[in-house]
């Protein structure tokens, strides 16, 4: 999962949420503009996501599925508490 964050307004956009159904989007302040460009046959990919910026570069973070699963398990462990008198 790729997260694109605007340095100006701290809006976080997930790249997998964009495709042919919503081909263009911006962050809250308008600094970042995401544009989906569809590919043509015989390409095996759906298309490309391009990022344009006006003031500052975007912060792009890649989170693997394994990292996300491990983080979810840690959150569940924190919720479980055993003990008396708490």
Secondary structure, 3 states (H helix, E strand, C coil): CEEEECCCCCCEEEHHHCECCECEEECCCCCEEEEEEECCCCCCCCEEEEEEECCCCCEEEECCHHHHHHHHHHHHHHHCCCCCCC
